[in-house]
């Protein structure tokens, strides 16, 4: 679909950042502007988008309305509700109000009139906590929703899934048919209106996203490949990753590629010879010791469960390298089968990943990794991890940053049941 813009967008930014340890993620400044500004700017940059309604917490409506960074495509800022679905419905109601006002001629001079476009436009819903979304992905979702009625971006699962019975593994879940959902999610206005009439946003049912609402209505939702870099800021460590990616993109949350109907790959686009990859891994503690973490052995600490030695830090770095280089992901390159020796040292995996990237003419320029876990205490070990990682990748220690967080009592990590790691990797041409 081409020509005039044909999609309206709702950017939802009414959350309370409860898992951020007291940090307001939407106000977090990145390259001189709040995180929310980057998310809105990327949606506005998609040529398919004609109008944007921003939904935020009632107490910040006036502040956002007065923001100098709002793009011209933002036509209204309204207050949200206690649940995400209520905030989305508030944004949808505002779009309906604007069009009804234009239709009956009651809009005052200077007010927004209904723009030209289809009578049943696509509505895109995007999380304001996803500042790295690419306009290209926004366009692909808009076109897919226009064609199929509803569409979402998804990513395949890279990690092996386990069903637990208490603290005992009960079964392994087949992951081939599973995926994680991203935003923006798109659907035709008439479909959205009918779904909200059947299941009002203030009703007892709870929907984590628009696809879940449509599933309840037995409405098919088309899935297209998402973008690994389109992360949602949920934990404090995510802000570090966003800072690094936007710095590598020259201060922009999106790279502003031209729209293309081709599916996205796992690789970040080259920006002045630079590629950015994001990797994440997590494992619960298992039997035995020592703990392998950041390429070193920590005696007296429990080992992480996994097919390899469970080193989540090296896994996250390796996955970031693979993603930036467009070489797949760690789970596909080294599956948890007989093809990968059980108990293999993650240092070997990382060396092999670096070798493959070098074969593609790419080398690690910088990397930043955050290890999240309540135990063991890592402050005195970070320099040793940095030096070991630099040695494995054959780069200067000054190009490696290793940080640690306790997890702020949140999730598996904060409860001391396991460790996760998040890495941002910058690759540069080695040729």
C-alpha positions as CSV (number, residue, x, y, z in Angstrom):
1,X,0.0,0.0,0.0
2,X,1.5,3.4,-0.9
3,X,0.6,7.0,-1.5
4,X,-1.1,9.0,1.2
5,X,-0.6,8.1,4.8
6,X,-3.3,5.6,5.9
7,X,-2.6,4.7,9.5
8,X,-3.3,6.5,12.9
9,X,-1.2,5.6,15.9
10,X,-1.7,5.4,19.6
11,X,1.4,5.7,21.7
12,X,0.8,4.3,25.2
13,X,2.9,5.9,28.0
14,X,0.7,5.8,31.1
15,X,2.6,3.1,33.0
16,X,4.1,3.6,36.5
17,X,7.6,2.1,36.0
18,X,7.1,-0.2,39.0
19,X,10.0,-2.5,38.1
20,X,12.5,0.3,37.5
21,X,13.7,0.8,41.1
22,X,12.4,4.3,41.4
23,X,13.5,5.5,37.9
24,X,10.8,7.0,35.6
25,X,11.9,5.4,32.4
26,X,9.8,7.6,30.2
27,X,11.6,10.7,31.5
28,X,15.0,9.1,31.3
29,X,17.1,11.4,29.1
30,X,18.8,9.8,26.1
31,X,20.8,12.0,23.8
32,X,19.3,15.2,25.2
33,X,15.6,14.1,25.0
34,X,13.4,11.8,27.1
35,X,13.0,8.2,26.2
36,X,9.4,8.8,25.2
37,X,10.4,11.4,22.6
38,X,12.5,8.8,20.8
39,X,9.5,6.3,20.6
40,X,7.1,9.0,19.3
41,X,9.6,10.3,16.8
42,X,10.2,6.9,15.3
43,X,6.4,6.3,14.8
44,X,6.0,9.8,13.3
45,X,8.9,9.1,10.9
46,X,7.0,6.2,9.2
47,X,5.5,7.6,6.0
48,X,2.4,5.4,6.5
49,X,1.4,7.3,9.7
50,X,-0.7,10.4,9.5
51,X,-1.8,11.1,13.1
52,X,-0.6,10.2,16.6
53,X,-2.5,10.3,19.9
54,X,-0.3,10.0,23.0
55,X,-1.8,8.5,26.1
56,X,0.0,9.3,29.3
57,X,-0.6,9.4,33.1
58,X,-3.2,12.0,33.9
59,X,-0.7,14.0,36.0
60,X,1.7,14.3,33.2
61,X,-0.7,15.2,30.4
62,X,-0.1,19.0,30.5
63,X,3.7,18.5,30.7
64,X,3.7,16.3,27.6
65,X,1.3,18.6,25.7
66,X,3.8,21.5,26.3
67,X,6.9,19.5,25.3
68,X,8.9,21.1,22.5
69,X,10.0,17.7,21.2
70,X,6.5,16.6,20.1
71,X,6.4,16.1,16.3
72,X,3.7,17.7,14.2
73,X,2.0,14.3,13.7
74,X,0.9,14.3,17.4
75,X,-2.7,15.7,17.3
76,X,-3.7,15.1,20.9
77,X,-2.3,14.0,24.4
78,X,-4.9,12.4,26.7
79,X,-4.9,10.8,30.1
80,X,-4.9,7.0,30.5
81,X,-6.4,4.5,32.9
82,X,-5.3,2.1,35.5
83,X,-4.7,-0.7,33.0
84,X,-3.0,-0.7,29.7
85,X,-6.2,-1.7,27.9
86,X,-8.0,1.3,29.4
87,X,-5.3,3.6,28.2
88,X,-5.4,2.2,24.7
89,X,-9.2,2.6,24.7
90,X,-8.8,6.2,25.7
91,X,-6.5,6.8,22.8
92,X,-8.9,5.1,20.4
93,X,-11.8,7.2,21.8
94,X,-9.9,10.3,21.2
95,X,-9.3,9.4,17.5
96,X,-13.0,8.7,17.2
97,X,-13.9,12.0,18.8
98,X,-11.6,14.0,16.5
99,X,-13.2,12.4,13.4
100,X,-16.7,12.8,14.7
101,X,-15.9,16.5,15.4
102,X,-14.6,17.0,11.9
103,X,-17.6,15.1,10.4
104,X,-20.2,17.2,12.1
105,X,-18.4,20.5,11.3
106,X,-18.2,21.5,15.0
107,X,-14.4,21.8,15.0
108,X,-13.3,25.4,15.7
109,X,-11.1,27.2,13.3
110,X,-7.6,25.9,13.6
111,X,-8.7,22.6,15.0
112,X,-7.6,19.4,13.2
113,X,-9.9,18.3,10.5
114,X,-10.2,14.7,9.4
115,X,-7.2,14.1,7.0
116,X,-7.7,12.6,3.7
117,X,-7.4,8.8,3.7
118,X,-9.4,5.6,3.9
119,X,-12.7,5.5,5.9
120,X,-11.4,2.4,7.7
121,X,-7.8,3.3,8.6
122,X,-5.3,1.1,10.3
123,X,-4.8,1.8,14.0
124,X,-1.3,1.2,15.3
125,X,-0.7,0.8,19.1
126,X,2.8,1.2,20.3
127,X,4.4,1.1,23.8
128,X,6.1,4.4,24.7
129,X,8.8,2.3,26.4
130,X,10.0,0.9,23.1
131,X,12.2,3.8,21.9
132,X,14.3,1.8,19.4
133,X,11.5,0.8,17.0
134,X,12.4,1.4,13.3
135,X,10.0,3.3,11.0
136,X,10.5,0.5,8.6
137,X,8.9,-2.0,11.0
138,X,6.1,0.5,11.7
139,X,5.4,0.6,8.0
140,X,5.5,-3.2,7.5
141,X,3.0,-3.6,10.4
142,X,0.7,-0.9,8.9
143,X,0.7,-2.6,5.5
144,X,0.2,-6.1,6.9
145,X,-2.8,-4.8,9.0
146,X,-4.3,-3.1,6.0
147,X,-4.0,-6.4,4.0
148,X,-5.0,-8.9,6.7
149,X,-7.1,-6.8,9.1
150,X,-4.7,-7.2,12.0
151,X,-0.9,-7.8,12.4
152,X,1.8,-7.9,15.0
153,X,5.6,-8.3,14.9
154,X,7.0,-11.4,16.6
155,X,10.4,-12.9,17.4
156,X,11.2,-16.6,17.7
157,X,12.3,-17.9,21.1
158,X,16.0,-18.5,21.4
159,X,16.1,-20.1,24.8
160,X,14.9,-23.6,25.8
161,X,11.6,-23.4,27.8
162,X,11.0,-25.5,30.9
163,X,7.8,-26.1,32.8
164,X,8.5,-26.2,36.5
165,X,6.9,-28.0,39.4
166,X,8.1,-25.9,42.3
167,X,11.8,-25.8,42.0
168,X,12.0,-29.1,39.9
169,X,11.9,-29.2,36.1
170,X,8.8,-31.0,35.1
171,X,9.0,-30.9,31.3
172,X,10.6,-29.2,28.3
173,X,8.3,-27.1,26.2
174,X,8.5,-27.3,22.4
175,X,9.4,-23.8,21.3
176,X,9.1,-24.1,17.5
177,X,5.5,-22.8,17.5
178,X,6.1,-20.1,20.1
179,X,7.1,-16.5,19.7
180,X,7.4,-13.2,21.7
181,X,5.2,-10.3,20.6
182,X,6.3,-6.7,20.1
183,X,4.7,-3.4,19.2
184,X,3.4,-1.6,17.2
185,X,0.4,-3.8,16.8
186,X,-2.0,-2.9,14.0
187,X,-5.6,-3.5,13.2
188,X,-8.4,-1.9,11.1
189,X,-10.4,0.7,13.0
190,X,-13.7,-1.2,12.3
191,X,-12.2,-4.4,13.8
192,X,-10.9,-2.5,16.9
193,X,-14.3,-0.8,17.4
194,X,-16.1,-4.1,17.2
195,X,-13.7,-5.8,19.6
196,X,-14.0,-3.0,22.2
197,X,-17.8,-3.2,22.0
198,X,-17.7,-6.9,22.7
199,X,-15.1,-6.6,25.5
200,X,-15.2,-3.1,27.0
201,X,-11.8,-1.9,28.3
202,X,-13.2,-1.4,31.8
203,X,-14.7,-4.9,31.9
204,X,-13.4,-7.8,34.1
205,X,-11.3,-9.3,31.3
206,X,-7.6,-8.3,31.1
207,X,-5.6,-8.1,27.9
208,X,-1.9,-7.7,27.8
209,X,-1.9,-6.5,24.2
210,X,-4.3,-5.9,21.3
211,X,-3.7,-9.4,19.8
212,X,-5.0,-11.0,23.0
213,X,-8.2,-9.0,22.7
214,X,-8.7,-10.1,19.0
215,X,-7.9,-13.7,19.9
216,X,-10.8,-13.6,22.4
217,X,-13.0,-12.3,19.6
218,X,-11.8,-15.2,17.3
219,X,-10.3,-12.6,14.9
220,X,-7.2,-13.8,13.1
221,X,-4.0,-11.9,13.7
222,X,-1.3,-12.0,11.1
223,X,2.3,-12.4,12.4
224,X,5.3,-10.9,10.7
225,X,9.0,-10.9,11.7
226,X,9.9,-8.4,14.4
227,X,13.2,-6.6,15.1
228,X,15.5,-7.9,17.8
229,X,16.6,-4.3,18.6
230,X,13.0,-3.2,19.3
231,X,13.4,-3.8,23.0
232,X,10.9,-2.8,25.7
233,X,12.5,-0.9,28.6
234,X,11.3,-2.9,31.7
235,X,14.3,-3.1,34.1
236,X,17.1,-0.6,34.9
237,X,19.6,-2.4,32.9
238,X,17.6,-1.9,29.8
239,X,18.3,1.8,29.9
240,X,22.0,1.2,29.5
241,X,21.3,-0.8,26.4
242,X,19.1,2.0,25.0
243,X,21.8,4.6,25.8
244,X,24.4,2.6,23.9
245,X,22.3,1.9,20.9
246,X,21.1,5.5,20.5
247,X,24.7,6.7,20.9
248,X,25.7,4.3,18.1
249,X,22.9,5.7,16.0
250,X,24.1,9.2,16.3
251,X,21.6,10.3,18.9
252,X,18.5,8.9,17.1
253,X,16.3,6.2,18.4
254,X,15.6,5.0,14.9
255,X,17.9,4.8,11.8
256,X,15.1,6.1,9.5
257,X,15.6,3.6,6.8
258,X,13.2,3.8,3.8
259,X,10.2,1.5,4.1
260,X,10.6,-1.9,2.5
261,X,8.2,-4.8,2.3
262,X,11.0,-7.3,2.9
263,X,11.1,-9.0,6.3
264,X,13.7,-7.7,8.8
265,X,16.7,-9.8,9.7
266,X,18.3,-10.1,13.1
267,X,21.1,-7.7,12.0
268,X,21.0,-4.1,12.9
269,X,21.6,-1.8,9.8
270,X,25.0,-0.5,9.1
271,X,25.3,3.1,10.3
272,X,28.5,4.7,9.1
273,X,30.1,1.3,9.1
274,X,28.7,0.4,12.5
275,X,26.3,-2.4,13.5
276,X,24.6,-2.8,16.9
277,X,23.4,-6.0,18.4
278,X,21.5,-6.7,21.6
279,X,21.9,-10.0,23.5
280,X,20.2,-11.4,26.6
281,X,20.3,-14.7,28.5
282,X,19.2,-16.0,31.8
283,X,19.5,-19.3,33.7
284,X,18.4,-20.5,37.1
285,X,20.9,-21.9,39.5
286,X,21.4,-25.7,39.3
287,X,23.4,-28.3,41.2
288,X,27.1,-28.3,41.4
289,X,29.8,-25.6,41.3
290,X,31.7,-23.5,40.5
291,X,29.7,-20.6,38.9
292,X,30.9,-19.8,35.4
293,X,30.3,-16.1,34.8
294,X,31.9,-13.5,32.5
295,X,34.5,-16.1,31.5
296,X,35.8,-16.7,35.0
297,X,35.1,-19.4,37.6
298,X,33.6,-18.3,40.9
299,X,34.4,-20.9,43.5
300,X,31.8,-21.5,46.3
301,X,28.9,-20.2,44.1
302,X,26.4,-22.6,42.6
303,X,26.6,-23.4,38.9
304,X,24.0,-22.1,36.5
305,X,21.8,-24.7,34.9
306,X,22.2,-25.2,31.1
307,X,23.4,-27.4,28.3
308,X,26.8,-25.6,28.4
309,X,28.5,-24.2,31.5
310,X,25.6,-21.7,31.8
311,X,27.7,-18.5,31.5
312,X,24.9,-16.1,30.8
313,X,27.3,-13.1,30.4
314,X,29.2,-14.8,27.6
315,X,26.0,-16.1,26.1
316,X,24.5,-12.5,26.0
317,X,27.6,-11.2,24.3
318,X,27.7,-14.0,21.8
319,X,24.0,-13.5,21.0
320,X,24.6,-9.7,20.5
321,X,27.4,-10.4,18.1
322,X,25.4,-12.8,16.1
323,X,22.4,-10.4,15.9
324,X,24.5,-7.5,14.8
325,X,26.3,-9.6,12.2
326,X,23.0,-11.1,10.9
327,X,24.2,-14.6,11.7
328,X,21.2,-15.9,13.6
329,X,21.1,-16.5,17.3
330,X,22.9,-18.6,19.9
331,X,20.1,-21.2,20.2
332,X,20.2,-21.9,16.5
333,X,24.0,-21.8,16.0
334,X,24.6,-24.0,19.1
335,X,21.4,-25.9,19.7
336,X,21.0,-27.8,23.1
337,X,21.3,-31.1,21.3
338,X,24.1,-33.6,20.7
339,X,25.3,-31.3,18.0
340,X,26.7,-29.1,20.9
341,X,28.8,-31.0,23.5
342,X,27.0,-31.0,26.9
343,X,28.9,-28.9,29.4
344,X,30.9,-27.1,26.8
345,X,32.7,-24.0,28.0
346,X,31.0,-20.8,26.9
347,X,34.4,-19.3,26.2
348,X,34.6,-21.7,23.3
349,X,31.2,-20.7,22.0
350,X,32.2,-17.0,22.2
351,X,35.4,-17.6,20.4
352,X,33.6,-19.4,17.6
353,X,31.0,-16.6,17.3
354,X,33.8,-14.0,17.1
355,X,35.4,-16.1,14.4
356,X,32.2,-16.2,12.4
357,X,31.8,-12.5,12.7
358,X,35.3,-12.0,11.5
359,X,34.5,-14.2,8.5
360,X,31.8,-11.7,7.7
361,X,34.3,-8.8,7.9
362,X,33.1,-7.6,11.3
363,X,34.9,-7.2,14.7
364,X,33.8,-6.1,18.1
365,X,34.4,-2.4,18.6
366,X,32.8,-1.9,22.0
367,X,30.5,-3.8,24.3
368,X,28.5,-3.1,27.4
369,X,27.1,-5.8,29.6
370,X,25.0,-5.8,32.7
371,X,24.8,-8.9,34.9
372,X,21.7,-9.0,37.1
373,X,21.5,-11.2,40.2
374,X,21.1,-10.9,43.9
375,X,23.9,-13.4,44.5
376,X,26.9,-13.8,44.6
377,X,28.4,-10.4,45.2
378,X,30.2,-9.4,42.0
379,X,31.6,-5.9,42.6
380,X,35.2,-7.2,43.2
381,X,35.0,-9.5,40.2
382,X,34.0,-7.1,37.4
383,X,37.5,-6.1,36.4
384,X,38.5,-9.8,36.1
385,X,35.4,-10.4,33.9
386,X,36.2,-7.4,31.8
387,X,39.8,-8.5,31.2
388,X,38.8,-12.1,30.4
389,X,36.1,-11.0,27.9
390,X,38.6,-8.7,26.2
391,X,41.1,-11.5,26.0
392,X,38.5,-13.9,24.4
393,X,37.5,-11.3,21.8
394,X,41.1,-10.0,21.3
395,X,40.2,-6.4,22.0
396,X,41.4,-3.8,24.5
397,X,39.9,-4.0,28.0
398,X,38.9,-0.3,27.6
399,X,36.4,-1.4,25.0
400,X,34.6,-3.6,27.4
401,X,32.2,-2.4,30.2
402,X,30.9,-4.9,32.8
403,X,28.4,-3.8,35.3
404,X,26.3,-5.6,37.9
405,X,22.8,-5.1,39.4
406,X,21.1,-6.9,42.3
407,X,17.8,-7.0,40.4
408,X,16.1,-4.8,43.0
409,X,14.3,-7.9,44.4
410,X,12.4,-8.3,41.1
411,X,12.0,-11.6,39.3
412,X,14.1,-14.7,39.4
413,X,17.3,-12.7,39.7
414,X,16.2,-10.4,42.5
415,X,15.0,-13.4,44.4
416,X,18.4,-15.1,44.2
417,X,17.2,-18.0,42.1
418,X,19.3,-17.3,39.0
419,X,21.2,-14.8,37.0
420,X,20.6,-12.9,33.7
421,X,22.7,-10.8,31.5
422,X,22.0,-8.1,28.9
423,X,24.6,-7.0,26.4
424,X,24.9,-4.2,23.8
425,X,27.5,-5.0,21.2
426,X,28.9,-2.6,18.6
427,X,30.6,-4.2,15.5
428,X,32.7,-2.4,13.0
429,X,34.1,-3.4,9.6
430,X,37.4,-5.2,9.9
431,X,38.2,-4.9,6.2
